[in-house]
């Protein structure tokens, strides 16, 4: 496949996936989706599966269930029906059925504590997280109003060590374009302590501050949502971040008076562990909240 053709297919597929993530609460019509991207529906399905190794329907189902599984924990004042609706389910019954197929328990059982064993089993797949001695019990949030951030990005399939190669590509691109004033941002479309890491969509982003560059198919642009966020300033060694996310969703949010939204959390790096010789990181983690 020619590089130009691959770049075009990758950009279209990334744009489709981004649309799904940002419109997960509505009924996504495949005919309208194809029309939005000015391509035929068969071609849309074909290239999406080529790039992501699963079809669009599977992706929509997985994203909806992942969002719902998180909201059931964090939005304790919302009913199961309300959460199902937030995640694009018009039928309460069908939501319960597909949720149980995925997580082996009902939404009610999940909310009452079944999530703990499931989340722990995901965390235990990471040797680095198991080895982490980090403790976040005394970590406090700062509530901030964040602007919309426009960034160039590369999407990475899976939450794993291969993310380093993705960041190296961004670093190479920034060197090639003589970019000196920037910040690295990691966007977490999926919760890696609820969704199996190999199915997580991790997005490596770079916000460029010192110049305007033309968008290209190798490194497209998108916008990270503005809004109210809880910011956590943390630093540590490789493995601590996954443990932090586990603490955030399983302990801090359920005990707080806040609820979260369908906006994905993100981290702004002060020190990017994937590009550091010692694998240590320093970052601010932003979680979308409402009261």
C-alpha positions as CSV (number, residue, x, y, z in Angstrom):
1,X,0.0,0.0,0.0
2,X,1.4,3.4,-0.9
3,X,2.3,5.7,2.0
4,X,-0.1,8.4,0.7
5,X,-3.0,5.9,0.6
6,X,-2.3,4.6,4.0
7,X,-2.1,8.1,5.5
8,X,-5.5,8.9,4.0
9,X,-7.1,5.8,5.3
10,X,-5.6,6.3,8.7
11,X,-6.8,9.9,8.9
12,X,-10.3,9.0,7.9
13,X,-10.4,6.1,10.4
14,X,-9.1,8.3,13.2
15,X,-11.7,10.9,12.4
16,X,-14.4,8.3,12.5
17,X,-13.3,7.0,15.8
18,X,-13.0,10.5,17.2
19,X,-16.6,11.2,16.0
20,X,-17.8,8.0,17.8
21,X,-16.1,9.0,21.1
22,X,-17.5,12.5,21.0
23,X,-21.0,11.5,20.0
24,X,-21.4,8.2,21.9
25,X,-24.6,9.4,23.6
26,X,-26.6,9.5,20.3
27,X,-27.8,6.9,17.9
28,X,-24.9,6.8,15.3
29,X,-26.4,6.3,11.9
30,X,-23.9,4.5,9.5
31,X,-25.3,6.1,6.4
32,X,-25.1,9.6,7.8
33,X,-21.6,8.8,9.2
34,X,-20.4,7.8,5.7
35,X,-22.0,10.9,4.2
36,X,-20.2,13.1,6.7
37,X,-16.8,11.8,5.5
38,X,-17.9,11.8,1.8
39,X,-17.2,8.1,1.3
40,X,-19.4,5.1,0.7
41,X,-20.5,3.0,3.6
42,X,-18.8,-0.2,2.4
43,X,-15.5,1.7,2.0
44,X,-15.9,3.3,5.4
45,X,-16.3,-0.2,7.1
46,X,-13.5,-1.6,5.1
47,X,-10.8,0.9,5.9
48,X,-11.8,1.2,9.6
49,X,-11.3,-2.5,10.0
50,X,-8.0,-2.4,8.1
51,X,-6.7,0.3,10.5
52,X,-8.2,-0.8,13.9
53,X,-8.6,-4.6,13.3
54,X,-12.2,-4.5,14.4
55,X,-15.4,-3.2,12.9
56,X,-17.2,0.0,13.7
57,X,-20.1,-1.7,15.4
58,X,-17.7,-3.5,17.8
59,X,-16.0,-0.3,18.5
60,X,-19.2,1.6,19.3
61,X,-20.4,-1.2,21.6
62,X,-17.0,-1.4,23.4
63,X,-16.8,2.4,23.9
64,X,-20.4,2.6,25.2
65,X,-19.9,-0.1,27.7
66,X,-16.5,1.3,28.9
67,X,-18.1,4.7,29.4
68,X,-21.1,3.2,31.2
69,X,-18.9,1.1,33.5
70,X,-17.0,4.2,34.6
71,X,-20.2,6.4,35.0
72,X,-21.8,3.7,37.1
73,X,-19.0,4.2,39.6
74,X,-18.6,7.9,39.5
75,X,-22.2,9.2,38.9
76,X,-23.8,7.9,42.1
77,X,-26.7,10.3,41.8
78,X,-27.7,9.1,38.3
79,X,-30.0,6.2,37.8
80,X,-28.9,3.2,35.7
81,X,-31.4,4.3,33.0
82,X,-29.9,7.8,32.9
83,X,-26.4,6.4,32.5
84,X,-27.6,4.0,29.8
85,X,-29.0,7.0,28.0
86,X,-25.8,9.0,28.4
87,X,-24.0,6.2,26.7
88,X,-26.4,5.9,23.7
89,X,-28.7,3.2,24.9
90,X,-32.4,3.9,24.4
91,X,-33.5,0.6,26.0
92,X,-32.9,-0.1,29.7
93,X,-33.3,-3.9,29.1
94,X,-30.9,-4.1,26.2
95,X,-28.3,-2.1,28.2
96,X,-28.5,-4.6,31.1
97,X,-28.2,-7.5,28.7
98,X,-25.1,-6.3,26.8
99,X,-23.5,-5.0,30.1
100,X,-23.8,-8.5,31.6
101,X,-22.4,-10.1,28.5
102,X,-19.3,-7.9,28.8
103,X,-18.7,-7.8,32.6
104,X,-20.5,-10.9,33.7
105,X,-22.6,-9.0,36.3
106,X,-25.5,-6.6,36.1
107,X,-25.1,-2.8,36.3
108,X,-26.6,-2.9,39.8
109,X,-24.1,-5.6,41.0
110,X,-21.3,-3.7,39.3
111,X,-22.2,-0.5,41.1
112,X,-22.5,-2.3,44.5
113,X,-19.0,-3.5,44.4
114,X,-18.4,-6.1,41.7
115,X,-16.3,-3.6,39.8
116,X,-13.5,-4.0,42.5
117,X,-12.7,-7.6,41.6
118,X,-12.9,-6.8,37.8
119,X,-10.7,-3.7,38.1
120,X,-8.2,-5.6,40.3
121,X,-7.9,-8.4,37.8
122,X,-7.1,-5.8,35.1
123,X,-4.5,-4.0,37.3
124,X,-2.8,-7.4,38.1
125,X,-2.0,-7.8,34.4
126,X,0.6,-5.1,34.7
127,X,3.7,-6.2,36.5
128,X,4.9,-2.6,36.8
129,X,1.7,-1.5,38.5
130,X,1.9,-4.5,40.9
131,X,5.4,-3.5,41.8
132,X,4.4,0.1,42.4
133,X,4.6,1.4,46.0
134,X,2.9,4.7,45.3
135,X,0.3,5.9,47.7
136,X,-2.2,8.6,46.8
137,X,-4.3,8.7,50.0
138,X,-3.2,12.3,50.8
139,X,-3.3,13.6,47.2
140,X,-5.6,16.5,46.8
141,X,-7.4,17.8,43.7
142,X,-7.3,21.4,42.4
143,X,-10.5,22.3,40.6
144,X,-9.7,24.3,37.4
145,X,-11.5,25.7,34.4
146,X,-9.6,24.5,31.3
147,X,-9.7,26.0,27.8
148,X,-10.1,24.0,24.6
149,X,-6.7,22.6,23.5
150,X,-5.9,22.2,19.9
151,X,-3.3,19.5,19.3
152,X,-1.6,17.3,16.7
153,X,-1.9,13.6,17.6
154,X,-1.1,10.0,16.9
155,X,-3.5,7.3,18.1
156,X,-2.0,4.2,19.6
157,X,-3.9,0.9,19.9
158,X,-3.3,-0.6,23.4
159,X,-1.9,0.7,26.7
160,X,1.6,-0.9,26.6
161,X,5.3,-0.2,26.4
162,X,5.0,0.3,22.6
163,X,3.6,3.7,23.3
164,X,7.2,4.8,23.5
165,X,7.6,4.4,19.7
166,X,4.5,6.6,19.2
167,X,6.1,9.4,21.3
168,X,9.3,9.0,19.4
169,X,7.5,9.6,16.1
170,X,6.0,12.8,17.6
171,X,9.4,13.8,18.8
172,X,10.9,13.3,15.3
173,X,8.1,15.3,13.8
174,X,8.7,18.2,16.2
175,X,12.4,18.2,15.5
176,X,11.8,18.2,11.7
177,X,9.5,21.2,12.0
178,X,11.8,23.1,14.4
179,X,9.2,23.2,17.2
180,X,10.7,24.5,20.4
181,X,7.7,25.6,22.4
182,X,5.2,22.9,23.0
183,X,3.6,20.5,25.5
184,X,3.0,16.8,25.4
185,X,-0.4,15.6,26.3
186,X,-1.7,12.0,26.7
187,X,-5.5,11.6,26.1
188,X,-7.1,8.5,27.7
189,X,-10.2,7.7,25.7
190,X,-10.5,4.4,27.6
191,X,-10.1,3.7,31.3
192,X,-7.1,1.2,31.5
193,X,-8.2,-0.2,34.8
194,X,-11.6,-1.2,33.5
195,X,-10.9,-1.9,29.8
196,X,-8.3,-4.5,29.0
197,X,-5.2,-2.6,28.1
198,X,-4.8,-4.2,24.7
199,X,-8.2,-2.7,23.7
200,X,-7.5,0.8,25.1
201,X,-7.1,3.8,22.8
202,X,-4.2,6.0,23.9
203,X,-3.7,9.2,22.1
204,X,-0.3,10.9,22.1
205,X,-0.7,14.7,21.5
206,X,1.5,17.7,21.1
207,X,0.2,21.3,21.5
208,X,2.4,23.6,19.5
209,X,2.8,27.1,20.9
210,X,5.4,28.8,18.8
211,X,4.2,28.5,15.2
212,X,1.3,27.6,13.0
213,X,1.7,24.5,10.9
214,X,-0.4,23.1,8.1
215,X,-2.4,20.0,9.1
216,X,-1.2,16.9,7.4
217,X,-2.4,13.3,7.2
218,X,0.6,11.9,9.1
219,X,-0.2,14.1,12.2
220,X,-3.8,15.4,12.1
221,X,-5.2,17.9,14.6
222,X,-8.2,17.6,17.0
223,X,-9.5,19.5,19.9
224,X,-9.4,18.4,23.6
225,X,-12.6,19.6,25.3
226,X,-12.8,22.6,27.5
227,X,-14.7,22.5,30.8
228,X,-14.3,22.0,34.6
229,X,-11.7,19.5,35.6
230,X,-10.1,18.1,38.8
231,X,-6.3,18.4,38.4
232,X,-3.9,16.1,40.1
233,X,-0.2,16.9,40.1
234,X,1.8,13.7,40.4
235,X,5.2,12.3,39.6
236,X,6.7,8.9,39.9
237,X,8.2,5.9,38.2
238,X,6.9,3.6,35.5
239,X,3.9,1.7,36.9
240,X,2.7,4.4,39.3
241,X,0.4,6.1,36.7
242,X,-1.8,3.0,36.2
243,X,-2.0,2.6,40.0
244,X,-3.0,6.3,40.3
245,X,-5.8,5.9,37.7
246,X,-7.1,2.9,39.7
247,X,-7.1,5.0,42.9
248,X,-8.8,7.9,41.1
249,X,-11.8,5.9,39.8
250,X,-12.1,3.3,42.5
251,X,-11.5,5.5,45.6
252,X,-11.4,9.2,45.1
253,X,-14.4,9.7,42.8
254,X,-16.8,7.3,44.6
255,X,-16.0,9.1,47.9
256,X,-16.1,12.6,46.5
257,X,-19.2,14.7,45.9
258,X,-18.4,15.0,42.2
259,X,-19.6,13.1,39.1
260,X,-17.6,12.8,35.9
261,X,-18.7,13.3,32.3
262,X,-18.1,11.4,29.0
263,X,-15.2,13.8,28.2
264,X,-12.0,11.8,28.3
265,X,-9.4,12.6,30.9
266,X,-5.9,13.7,29.8
267,X,-2.4,14.3,31.2
268,X,-0.1,17.2,30.5
269,X,3.5,16.1,30.9
270,X,6.2,18.2,32.6
271,X,8.4,15.1,32.1
272,X,7.4,12.5,29.6
273,X,8.4,9.0,30.9
274,X,8.3,7.6,27.4
275,X,11.1,10.0,26.3
276,X,13.0,10.0,29.6
277,X,16.1,7.9,30.2
278,X,14.9,6.9,33.7
279,X,11.3,6.2,32.8
280,X,10.2,8.6,35.5
281,X,7.3,11.1,34.9
282,X,5.9,14.3,36.1
283,X,2.5,15.4,35.0
284,X,-0.8,17.0,35.7
285,X,-3.8,14.7,35.3
286,X,-7.2,16.3,34.4
287,X,-10.5,14.6,35.1
288,X,-13.7,16.2,33.8
289,X,-16.2,16.7,36.7
290,X,-19.5,18.2,37.5
291,X,-21.3,18.9,40.8
